[in-house]
Amino acid sequence: MRLTHLTEPDLEFGHAFRHPDIRFGIMDYGPLDFGMESAPKRIKMGVIGSAETVEGTARWIERCAKGFAAKQSRQPNLFPPFPGVDFETTFRCEFVTSDEIQRVLPAREIARLVAIPGQREVTQAIVETITNEISALAEQTAKPDVVLIALPVEIIERTYNARDVAGGEDDDETEAGTALDFRGMLKASCMRLRLPIQLLWPTTYDPTIRIPRKLKETSERRTQDPATIAWNLLTAAYYKAGGLPWRLARDARQLRTSFVGLSFYRSVDGEQVHTSTAQMFDERGEGLILRGGRMVESEEDRRPHLTAIDAYELLKGSLKVFRDQHGHWPARVVLHKTSKFDRNELDGFHKAIDERDIDYADFVWIQKSMTRLYRLGIYPPLRGTLLRFDKDQALLYTRGSVDFFRTYPGMYVPRPLQLRCQVQGQPLQHVAEETLALTKMNWNNTQFDNGMPITIAAAKHVGEVLKYVPEGQEIAPRYSFYM
């Protein structure tokens, strides 16, 4: 065994400047596409909600232009200020809204909806109503770039799933199940309209508003400070509007790599299990989505796996998407999966790779480990701690104490990831460094120490939406419609 520590990976921002932290990088250098013709200059934020939530959200958008002070804390790097938005600071663009791209649900209609008996019935009725409002915005000549769904408390009480979708320590291990998920249903319902949406609670603009705790014992929306809320929501909106906030900082000598994450999700009726993939193109982190075939239960471990032909077709399709985007095949393919690759999957994936004469491939089985390391003192091991067992197995702490924050920012005793390279094209050290870097590619969260690499996290989020999209219906290719 060998214990080492990996340096915190850098990210790349405007004009190729680098920084390990997302918020400081955007403050100092602007988003990655700053100065490019394709960068958003004026992001129109549509708003749908009650009269009160629409007004409060519009007021919050205006307030964001002036910025929010840093939270009083002994860890200033963990809670930096939000300096505001204009052409000189942060995103170097405007975020605006107006009456023309706002839709107010009448109080009478909200009362009718929340009075509908039955959890499934009321959720479906509210999803249909909001989808109709989004459709009306999508048909306008000057349609918004992103739509904020400003949910009134009454609707949150009736629709919000008690399942902790915000992410507890073990959340990444939960595959999308059959639970009635308002968020997933709404995103699936409005996918065809090609307008990305962002759900927003009234606590965003007014922290004094109380949501009944029976819905969710812990809510980040109720505990985050205003600056952190602004960082997270506007970064997500910038990406959903077509911007590129940051990307992995990589050495030019590294191979052009296609990262593919695989996850399984169960259909709404609970009868079938399908595969979703979130393909993250090279260092840009541009995620495109594919839907794979149905799973079969393997004789090796009684867990869901792909057949050889489905594995072949899935990776073949992923490689084609990469070629369509870049004009060439990748030099290397990295597959991430939360369960072991069985014999059929290995055969299918190898066939697709061999067809394109791709010499380098890494198939990495990633799970949260029950084995924990301890160090002297009260804080957990440092993020980046790597314990190698063998040439192809290791424990990696992607959550833990962070030097840059000067603390451990989590609420639970962190569990490391167990990395097992079933097919290895690069040294284990390189695979671990890459996995750590991919945890920083979540555009929904500007705090960089996420637990799972975006390949796995995104594939799971995609499954939570795809299970509500009927077979045969065209799916949105960009990850921004699922996050």
N, C-alpha and C positions, 0 to 999 in steps of 0.2 A: 504494500500500500504506500501511496505517496500523497502528502497533503500540501497543496499550494493555494495561492490566491490569485485570481484573475483581475487584472486592472479593469476599472469601470470603462465600458466602451464609449467612444465618442460618437456623437451624431453630427450630421452636416446640415448647415443652415445656409442663409443667403450668401452669395458670392464665395461659396466653398469654405466658409469659416466653420470651425468645429468647436463643440462644447459638450461636456458630458450631460448637462441638464437641459431639458426641453425649454423651460420657461426663460432661463437666462440666455439660452441660445437665440430664442426668438426676440427677446428684448434687445440683445446686443447687435444681432446681425440680420434680423428679419427672417421670414419663412424661406424655405429652400428655393422657391420659385421667384423670390423677390428680384425685380428687374427684368423678368422674362415676360414676353408678350402674352403668354397664356395665363399669367397670374391674375386672380380676381382683383379688380380695382374697387368695385362697389357691390357688396353682397346684399341682395334684397331679401329680407327676412319676412316671410308671410307668418301670420299668427291666426290660430283658430282656438276659440275658447268661449267662456262666458264674457259678459260685458266687463266684469271685474278682472278676470285673468288676462283678457286681451289688453286692457288698459294698463294693468300692472306690468305685463311683459313688455309692452311698448315703452313704458317708462324706464324699465330696466335696461333695454337696448340703448336708449339715450344716455342713461347713466354710465354705461360701459365706455362711452367716448371719453369721459373724464377720468375714469380709472377708480381703483379701490386701494386703500392703504393696506400695508402688510399687517397680518395678524400679530398681535403682541406675543412673542414667543422667544424662548432661549435658542430656538433653531431657525434663524432667519432664512437659511437656504431652503428649508422645508415649506415656509410660508412667505414667499416673496410678494411684493405688491403687484397689482395689475396696473400698469401705467396708463391704460387707456388705448383707444384705437384711433388712428388717423394715418396720414401718409408719411409720418415721421417716426412713429413708434410701433412696437409689436408687429402686427400683421401688415403694416404699410398699406392698408385699404380701409374702406368704410363699411360699417354694418348699419343698414338703415331699414326702416319699416315705414309704412304709410297706410292710410285708410283704405286705399285701393286693393291692398293685398292682405287685408284683415277680414276675418269672417266671425261674426258674433252669433253664438247659439242663443236663441231666445230662452229666457228663464222658464217659460212655459214648456218648451221642448225638453229642456234638461230635466224638469220635474216629471214629465211624462216618461222619459227614458229610465230614470232611476227608480220609477215605481213599477217597472216591469218585473214580474215575479220570475224566479229561476235564474241561477248564475249564468248558465249558457245563453239563455234567451236575452238577458239584459246586456251581456257582453257583445253578442252578435249585433244587437240593435244599435249599440253605441258605436261599434266599429263601422257599421254601414252608414250611420249618420255622419261620422267624421270623414269617412272616405268620400261621401258625396260633396262635402265642403272642400276637400282637397281637389276633387275633380273640377269643381267650379273655379278654383284658383288656377288649375293647370290649363284651363281653356281660355284664360285671359290673354290678351295680346302681350301685356307686360307682366308675365307670370313671375313669381318669386324664385329665388335660387334654392332656398331651403324653407321648409315650413315648420314652425314651432307649434306643437300641439300643447297649448296651455290648459292643462286639465283642471277643472274646478274640483273642489274637495268632494262634492257629492258624487262625481263620477269616479274619482279615485277610490272612494269608499266601496263602490259597487263593482269595480272592475279590476283593481290592482291585485295581481296575484301575490299571495303571501309568500310564495317561494322566493328565496333570496337571490334574485338575478343580479344584484349589484356585486356579489362576489364575496363569500366568506372564504375562510382559508381552504376549505375543501371543495369549493364551488367548481373549480376547474375539472374536477374528476367526474362531475355529474353529466351524463349524457342527456340530451334533450329527450324528455319523456312525453307523457300524454297529458300533463297538467294543462288546464285551460289558461293560456297565456295571452293576456290582452295585448301586450306589446308585440308579440310574434304575429298574432292575428291581424293587427292593424297594419304592420309593415308588409305582410303578405297581401292584404287586401288592396293597398294602394300602390303596390309595386308596378303595376301596369301603367300608372300615370307618370312614371319616371320623374317624380319630384321627391327628393330625399326629405325625410321628416326627423324631427327631434322632439321627444316627449319632455315636457317640462312641468314641474310641480310649482304651486304658488309659493312654496318656501324659498324658491330661487330669488324672488324679488322682495319677499316679506318674511324674514325668519321668525316673526312672532306668530305666524299662522301655524296652527297645530293640526297635524293629521292624526286621526285616531290610531293609537299604538297597536291596536289589535291587528292592523294590516301588516305591520312590520316592526319588530322590536328595535331594530337598528336601521337608521337611514342616513346615508352619507349626506343627503340633501339637507338634513336638519343640523348637521354638525359642521359642515364645511364653512369656512369663512368666505365673505363675498369675493375676495380676490381669487381664491381657488376656484370658486364656481365660475367666475368669468373666464379664467384660463381654460377650464375644461370645456365649457359649453361653446365658447367662440372658436377654440381649436377644432372641435368636432364640426362646427358649422363651416369653418374655412375649408376643411377637407371635403365635406359633403357638397360644397359649392364648386368643387373642381380644383381647389388649391392643393399644394404639396407642402405641408408644414416643415417636414424634415425627412431625412433618410439616413440609412446606415453609412457611416464613414468607412470606406473600404480602401484597401491598398489596390492600386491599379494593376498590380501583378497577379491579383487573385483571379481565379477562374470565374467566368460569367456563369452564375448559378441560378437555377430555378428552385425555389423553396416551395414545397407542396405539403399542406397539412391535411390529414384525413380524420374525419369524425363520423360516427354513426348516429342517426336519429330515428326515433320510432314514429310511425305514422299516427295521425290523430286517433284512428280507431284502435291503435295499439297492436294491430295484427302484423304489421310489416316493419322491417328495419332497413333503412336506406343509408347510402353513403353521401356525405357532403364533403366537398373539398374547397379550401380557400387557397388559391395559388398566389403566392407572393413573389412577384417578379424581382429578381436580383436585389440590388441595394436600394432601389427606389421604394420598394415596399408597396407598390401598386397592387392591390389585391383584386383578383378576378375570380369569379365563382363558377364552379362546375357542380353538377349533380351526378352522382354515380349510381351504380346498380343496387339491387337488393342484397342484403347480407345472407350468408348461409352460416349455420352453426358448424364450427370446425370439430372434427373428431379428435384433434390434438388437445384442445383445451376447453371445448364447449363454450366458446365465446364467438361473437359475430366476426365474420371475415368475408372477404370478397372471393368470388370464384376466380380462377385464372383468367378467364376471358373478360370478366368485368374489370379486374385489375389492369389487364392489358389495355382495354378500351379507355379506361379512366386516365391512365398516364399518357396514352397516345393522344387523347384530347387535350390534356394539359400542355404537352409539348407543342402541339399545334398552335394553341393560344399564345404560347411564348414566342413561337416563330412569327405569328401574325403581328405581334407587337414590336419585335426587334429586327425582323428580317433575317434571322439566323437561328439555328438550334443552340440550346445552352451547351456549355462545355461540361457542366456538372449538374446533377440532379440530387436534391436532398429531400427525402420523404420523412415526415414526422407523423407518428401514430402513437396513440395511448395504449395500445395492446401489441402483443407480439405479432410479427409478420409470419403467417403460416406458409406451408410449402407452396400452396396454390398462388398465394399473393406474390411470393418471391418469383415464381415462374412467370406470372403475368407481367409484373413490373420489369423484370429482366428482358423479356421479349420486346417490350416497347422501347427500352433503352438501347438494346442491341440493334434494333432496326435503324436507329439514327446515329449509330457509331459513336455513342457518347461513352467516353472512357472512364469517367469518374462518377461514382454514385455512393451516397451514404443513406442507408435505411436505419433510422434511429427510433427506437422504442423508448418513449418518454412517459414516466409515471412519477407521481409523488411517492416518496419513500417513507416508510414508518421508522426508518433509522434516523436518529438525530445526533448531531454533534453538539458538544457544550464547550464553553470556554470560561476562563476565570472571570468573575464579576457577574453582573446581573443582566447583561445584554447577550442576545444570541450571536452566533457566528456571523462574520461579515458576509454580505452579499458578494458573490464571486468566489467563495470558498469551494475548492475542488478537491475531493478525495478520490483518488484513482485506485480501483481494486485490481484492475488488469489493463491490458492494452485496449479493451473495448467496453469496459464498464466503469462507471464513476458516479459519485454523488456530487451534485452541483447546487449550491445555495443561490437561488435567484431572488429570494426574499431573505432579509436578514438586516443586521446593522449596516448602515450606509455612512461611510466616512464623509461624503459631501453634505449629508443632512445632520451629521454629528449625533445620530440617534438611530434607534430602530423604530420606524414609523408604523409598524403593524400593531394589531390588537391580539394576535394569537402567537403561540410558540410556532415559529416557522418550520415547515417541512421541506427538506431539499428535494430536488428532482433526481430520479435515478435514470441515468442515460445508458442505454444498451445499444451498441452499434451492431446490428445483425449483418449489415453489409457496410464495409468501411473503405472509403476511398481517400480519406484524409486522416491525419493523426487525431487521436482522441482530444488532445489539447485544443486543436483547431475547431473541432466539432463543439466542444464545450464553450469556447469563446464566442462562436457563432450563435449558439443557443442563448447565451446571456445577452448578446446584442439584440436578438429578435424579441426579447421581452420588452424592449423599449420602443417597439413599433405599434403601439396602441394609440390611435388618434382620439380615443374617447377619454384619455386620462393623461394629464401632463406630468404626473408624478411617475418617474421612470421605472420604479422597482416592481413591475408586475411579475406575477408568479410564473405564468406559462408563456412560452414563445408565442408570437402572434399567429404562427401557423396553426397551432392547436387551438388557441383561444378563438380565432376567427372562424375556423371550421365548426366549432361548437355553436357560435352565435348564428352562423349560417343555417345550421340544422334547426335551431329554434324557430326560424322563420320559414324555411322550406317545407316543414311538415304541414304547414297550412296552405301551401301552393299546390293546386291539383296537378296530377300527372298530365303531361302533355302541354301544360301552360308554359310559355316562355318565361324564363327567370331573368332578373336583372343581373348583368355581369359584374357590376362594380360592388365592392364591399361596402361602400357608403350607404347602400340601401338596406343593409342588414345590421349595421352597428348602432 
